[in-house]
Amino acid sequence: MSLLELITRAAADSENLSSVESKYPIILNGNSIITDLKPEKNKTDDAKLIKRVQGWKISEADTEIIESGYKFTKKLNKKLKNPLSFDTHEFLGFLNSFLKKIMEKVGVSVLVTNQSDDDLTTSSCLMLEKLGGFIGKDVLCLIMGTSLRYGKY
């Protein structure tokens, strides 16, 4: 099978898998991943177009961002099960706390004030705009759904 046929088959298969959730829901930093890849030292045939590599490792910062997204989703889903004890102000505080942790890990800064719900809403929107690529699709959907539920959109 030629390389073109392999690529064509993989592209056709990927269209069917578009709804599958990724284990890594954020855009990963490819520089640190690609530089660590090395060819496997097994008996390799130099005539092959595709060669196996080893050394795939996600950076510590990317791992922390992914884990914090999972924790945030789990905690928010738990809080949403009892909506009477979870109000708008608590949601915005919880969201801003999560976004500030991501900002620290990524190294992005946004001027944030914590005076009123309107300020919290504005700062949340600014942080989401800056950090959208670092937050998984599932987390963003949950944030959007919760925002619509509490009327902060």
C-alpha contacts under 8 A as a table, 3 or more apart, distances in Angstrom:
res1	aa1	res2	aa2	distance
1	M	5	E	6.29
1	M	6	L	6.93
2	S	5	E	5.24
2	S	6	L	6.41
3	L	6	L	5.04
3	L	7	I	6.21
3	L	49	L	6.91
3	L	50	I	7.97
4	L	7	I	5.18
4	L	8	T	6.08
5	E	8	T	5.04
5	E	9	R	6.06
6	L	9	R	5.19
6	L	10	A	6.13
7	I	10	A	5.09
7	I	11	A	6.07
8	T	11	A	5.16
8	T	12	A	6.21
9	R	12	A	5.13
9	R	13	D	6.16
10	A	13	D	5.05
10	A	14	S	6.06
11	A	14	S	5.11
11	A	15	E	6.64
12	A	15	E	5.54
12	A	16	N	7.21
13	D	16	N	5.46
13	D	17	L	6.71
14	S	17	L	5.02
14	S	18	S	6.43
15	E	18	S	5.63
16	N	19	S	7.69
17	L	20	V	5.42
21	E	25	P	7.56
22	S	25	P	5.39
24	Y	27	I	7.81
24	Y	28	L	7.76
24	Y	66	I	6.97
25	P	66	I	7.21
25	P	135	I	7.32
25	P	136	G	4.47
25	P	137	K	6.50
25	P	138	D	7.79
26	I	66	I	7.17
26	I	133	G	6.52
26	I	134	F	5.36
26	I	135	I	5.76
26	I	136	G	4.97
26	I	137	K	7.78
27	I	133	G	6.39
27	I	134	F	6.38
28	L	58	I	7.71
28	L	62	D	6.47
29	N	32	S	6.31
29	N	33	I	7.01
29	N	59	S	7.55
29	N	62	D	7.37
30	G	33	I	5.06
30	G	34	I	5.88
31	N	34	I	5.51
31	N	35	T	6.21
32	S	35	T	5.59
32	S	36	D	6.65
32	S	58	I	7.73
32	S	59	S	6.71
33	I	36	D	5.60
33	I	37	L	6.85
33	I	56	W	6.29
33	I	57	K	6.03
33	I	58	I	6.20
33	I	59	S	7.23
34	I	37	L	5.37
34	I	56	W	7.87
36	D	55	G	5.59
36	D	56	W	6.87
36	D	57	K	7.64
37	L	53	V	6.04
37	L	54	Q	5.60
37	L	55	G	4.82
37	L	56	W	6.09
38	K	53	V	5.33
38	K	54	Q	5.44
38	K	55	G	6.26
39	P	51	K	7.01
39	P	52	R	6.08
39	P	53	V	4.25
39	P	54	Q	6.15
40	E	44	T	7.93
40	E	51	K	7.90
40	E	52	R	5.86
40	E	53	V	5.04
40	E	54	Q	5.77
41	K	44	T	7.37
44	T	51	K	7.64
45	D	48	K	5.78
46	D	49	L	7.88
48	K	51	K	6.76
53	V	56	W	7.99
58	I	62	D	6.54
58	I	63	T	6.53
59	S	62	D	5.33
59	S	63	T	6.25
60	E	63	T	5.02
60	E	64	E	6.15
61	A	64	E	5.14
61	A	65	I	6.26
61	A	105	K	6.43
61	A	106	V	7.61
62	D	65	I	5.12
62	D	66	I	6.21
63	T	66	I	5.17
63	T	67	E	6.13
64	E	67	E	5.10
64	E	68	S	6.04
64	E	105	K	7.95
65	I	68	S	5.21
65	I	69	G	6.22
65	I	102	I	6.44
65	I	105	K	7.33
65	I	134	F	7.41
65	I	135	I	7.72
66	I	69	G	5.15
66	I	70	Y	6.39
66	I	135	I	7.82
66	I	136	G	7.76
67	E	70	Y	5.09
67	E	71	K	6.23
68	S	71	K	5.01
68	S	72	F	5.98
68	S	98	F	7.78
69	G	72	F	5.08
69	G	73	T	6.11
69	G	135	I	6.87
69	G	136	G	7.16
69	G	139	V	6.56
70	Y	73	T	5.20
70	Y	74	K	6.18
70	Y	139	V	7.95
71	K	74	K	5.13
71	K	75	K	6.13
72	F	75	K	5.22
72	F	76	L	5.96
72	F	98	F	6.99
72	F	139	V	7.89
73	T	76	L	5.19
73	T	77	N	6.01
73	T	139	V	6.10
73	T	142	L	7.38
74	K	77	N	5.29
74	K	78	K	6.25
75	K	78	K	5.06
75	K	79	K	6.23
76	L	79	K	5.04
76	L	80	L	6.08
77	N	80	L	5.07
77	N	81	K	6.48
78	K	81	K	5.43
78	K	82	N	7.59
79	K	82	N	5.83
79	K	83	P	6.89
79	K	85	S	7.98
79	K	86	F	6.48
80	L	83	P	5.15
80	L	86	F	7.05
82	N	85	S	5.99
82	N	86	F	6.87
83	P	86	F	5.03
83	P	87	D	7.24
84	L	87	D	7.20
86	F	90	E	6.32
86	F	91	F	6.97
87	D	90	E	5.42
87	D	91	F	6.24
87	D	150	Y	7.54
88	T	91	F	5.06
88	T	92	L	6.16
88	T	117	D	7.91
88	T	150	Y	5.87
88	T	152	K	7.85
89	H	92	L	5.20
89	H	93	G	6.16
89	H	117	D	6.18
90	E	93	G	5.11
90	E	94	F	6.03
91	F	94	F	5.06
91	F	95	L	6.00
92	L	95	L	5.02
92	L	96	N	5.98
92	L	117	D	7.48
92	L	120	L	6.18
92	L	121	T	6.82
92	L	124	S	7.39
93	G	96	N	5.18
93	G	97	S	6.09
93	G	120	L	7.35
94	F	97	S	5.20
94	F	98	F	6.38
95	L	98	F	5.18
95	L	99	L	6.19
95	L	124	S	7.24
96	N	99	L	4.99
96	N	100	K	5.99
96	N	120	L	7.46
96	N	123	S	7.75
96	N	124	S	5.96
97	S	100	K	5.21
97	S	101	K	6.44
98	F	101	K	5.29
98	F	102	I	6.52
99	L	102	I	5.06
99	L	103	M	6.13
99	L	124	S	7.73
99	L	127	M	6.60
99	L	128	L	7.50
99	L	131	L	7.77
100	K	103	M	4.90
100	K	104	E	6.25
101	K	104	E	5.22
101	K	105	K	6.42
102	I	105	K	5.13
102	I	106	V	6.08
102	I	131	L	7.67
102	I	134	F	7.87
103	M	106	V	5.17
103	M	107	G	5.63
103	M	108	V	5.06
103	M	109	S	6.43
103	M	131	L	7.35
104	E	107	G	5.20
104	E	108	V	6.79
104	E	109	S	7.95
108	V	130	K	7.72
110	V	123	S	7.87
110	V	126	L	7.17
110	V	127	M	6.51
111	L	123	S	7.48
112	V	120	L	7.90
112	V	123	S	5.39
113	T	119	D	6.14
113	T	120	L	6.88
113	T	123	S	6.87
114	N	117	D	7.98
114	N	119	D	6.22
114	N	120	L	5.78
115	Q	119	D	6.17
115	Q	120	L	7.26
116	S	119	D	5.20
116	S	120	L	6.22
117	D	120	L	4.91
117	D	121	T	5.98
118	D	121	T	5.00
118	D	122	T	6.13
119	D	122	T	5.08
119	D	123	S	6.04
120	L	123	S	5.16
120	L	124	S	5.93
121	T	124	S	5.07
121	T	125	C	6.19
121	T	152	K	6.99
122	T	125	C	5.17
122	T	126	L	6.26
123	S	126	L	5.04
123	S	127	M	6.09
124	S	127	M	5.15
124	S	128	L	6.01
125	C	128	L	5.11
125	C	129	E	6.07
126	L	129	E	5.11
126	L	130	K	6.37
127	M	130	K	5.13
127	M	131	L	5.87
128	L	131	L	5.06
128	L	132	G	5.25
129	E	132	G	5.61
130	K	133	G	7.86
131	L	134	F	5.35
131	L	135	I	6.62
132	G	135	I	5.45
132	G	136	G	7.98
132	G	140	L	7.79
133	G	136	G	7.48
135	I	139	V	6.51
135	I	140	L	6.71
136	G	139	V	5.31
136	G	140	L	6.31
137	K	140	L	5.10
137	K	141	C	6.11
138	D	141	C	5.17
138	D	142	L	6.26
139	V	142	L	5.13
139	V	143	I	6.19
140	L	143	I	5.05
140	L	144	M	6.09
141	C	144	M	5.07
141	C	145	G	6.08
142	L	145	G	5.10
142	L	146	T	6.09
143	I	146	T	5.17
143	I	147	S	6.02
144	M	147	S	5.03
144	M	148	L	6.21
144	M	153	Y	7.89
145	G	148	L	5.19
145	G	149	R	6.19
146	T	149	R	4.94
146	T	150	Y	6.26
147	S	150	Y	5.28
147	S	151	G	5.88
147	S	152	K	4.90
147	S	153	Y	5.79
148	L	151	G	4.97
148	L	152	K	6.11
148	L	153	Y	6.09
149	R	152	K	7.86
